[in-house]
Amino acid sequence: MKTHRRKWLTVLLAWSLGACSTLDVAPAAGLDRNMRWAVLPLINLTETPQAGQRAAAIVDSVLRVRGIGDVVRAPQTLGGESLFEPQDAATQDKALAWARTSGARYAIGGSVSEWRYKVGVDGEPAVGLTLQITDLANNKVVWSAAGARSGWSREALAAVAQKLIRGLTQPLAR
C-alpha cells in the first residue's frame, strides 16, 4: 500500500514540475554586480498590449532582489509601446543609446513572445520571454536566457511571469 502511494506521489510530483516550464539559461560568469545595470524595454511580440512594459517592471524588481542595487529603468516614453501600437525593433537602438548615457555598464533587454491566458475551460496563464545582457563597454551580448511557463487556472499571469523571470535570472543571484 505504501509503495503504491509513493509511486503515485512521485508521478504527480514529476508531472507538476516538468509540465509547466522550459528554461534555457546561460551561465553568468564575469558579470560585475556592483556596476550600474539598465533595464531596457522588452520587445512585445504578443497581441497583449503593454506586455513588454509589464515584463520589464518585473525584471527590474527581480534584479534588485538578486542583489544588483544600482538598477535604472528606461523611461516609459522611450519604450515606444502604447495601448494600440507595439514597440518596434528600432526602439531597442534608442534604448541602448539611453543606457549608455545613464552610466550603465550592462543593459538587460529581450522580448516577450507570450503573455496571455490560454483559451479553454481552465484558462491557464502562459508567459514566454527571452532576456539578454549587453555589455555596453563593447556592445556584445554577454548573457542570454529564454523560457516559457504556464500556471494553474486560478494563478495570476503576473505570478507566472515572476516565477519565470526568477528562474531565468537565477545565475545572477548572489
N, C-alpha and C positions, 0 to 999 in steps of 0.2 A: 504494500500500500504506500509506504513512504517513498519507495523508488519510483513508483508511478507518478506520484505527486511532484517529486523532484524533477522528473523528466519534463512534465508539463510546465513547471515554473521556468525551467531552462529554455524551453522552446518559446514561451511567452516573452521572456526577457530578451532573447536574441531577436525575435520578431520586432519588439517595440523599439529596440535600439538601432537595429540595422535598417529598418524600412523607412526611416523618417529623414535621413540626411546623407549628403555626399559632400566630402571635402577634399580638395587638392590644395595643399599648403606648402610653400617653400620654406626652408629654414631661414631664420632671420639673423644670421651671423654678421657681426661687424657694424650693426646699426647703433649709432650713439643716441641713447635715450635722453641725454642731457641737452641735446640741441633743440632748437625750435622746429616743430612739425606743423605743417599746414594741411588742413582738411579741405580738399577741393570738392566742388560739386560733382556728384556722381551722375553719369550719363543715364538718363531714363530711357530704356529700350522697351518699356512696357506701355500698355494702354491706360495705366493708372496715373492720373495727374499727380505731379509732385512727388512721385516715388523716390526720385533721386535726392530731393531735399530731405525727405524723411529718413532715408538710409544714412545720409551724411551726418545728420544730427546724432544718430545712434553711434556712428563711427567715432565722432568727436568725443562723446561721453565715454565710450569703452576705452579709447586710448588713454584718457585721464585715469580711469580705473586701473589700467595696466601700468600706471606709474610714469607716464610721459606727461610731465607737468606743464611744459611750455607748448601748448597747442593753440593755434589760431585757426579760425574757420573763415573761409572765403565769404565775403558779403553775399547775401542772397540776391542782390541785384546783379551780381556777376554771374550767377547761375544760368540766367537766360531761360529758365523754365517757368512758365506761368501755368495757370489752370488749364488753358487750352492749347498752348504752344509748347511742345517738348524742347528740351535743350539740344542744340546741335553740337557736333564734334569740334567746331571752331571755338566754342566756348572753353574747351579744355586748354587751348593755347593761351587764351586770355587769363585763365585761372592760374596756369603755370607762371605767367609773367607777374601776376599779382603776388604769388607765393614768393618769388624772388625778391620783390620789393618789400615784403613783410619781414625779411631777415631769416626766413626759414631755411633749414638745411635739407629737410625732407618734405616731400608733398605726397599725400596719400589720396588717391582718386580711384576711379574704376567705373563700373556700370551696374545697373540694376536690370536684370533680364526677366524677373518675375516678381510680382508684388500684388497678390490677389487672394481672394477666397475661391477655392475650386467650386465649379458648378456641380450640384448634386444634392442629395439628401442631407449629407453631413456638412458640406461647405467648409472643408478644412482650409486653413490658411497655408499659403505657399510663398516662399521667398527664394529668389536666386540672384546671386550677385558675384562680381569679381572685385578684387581690390589689388592695387599695385602701389608700391612706394618708389618714387623717383628721387634720386639724389640730385639736388639742384646744383651742386658744385660741378657735376659733369653731365647732367641731363640724361643719366642712364637709369633704367628701371633696375632696382636692386633687390626687390622682393615682390612676389605676387601670390595670389590665392584666388581660388574660385570655389563656390559651393552653392548648394541648394538644400532647402529644408522645408518640410511640411509639418504641420502640427495637427492636433486633435480638433474636433469640430467646435469645441467651446473655447479654444485657445485664441488669444488676440494675435492679430497679424504682427503687431509691433513686438510682441513677446517672442514670436518665432524668429523675427528678424534679429532681435537682440541676441538670442541663443546662437544663431548662425554667425553673426559678427564676432561674438566672443570666441567661437570655435576657430574661425578664420584667423583671428589675431592672437591666438594662444602663443605662437612663437615670440610675440612681442612682450609677453608677460615678464614680470620681474624675475 
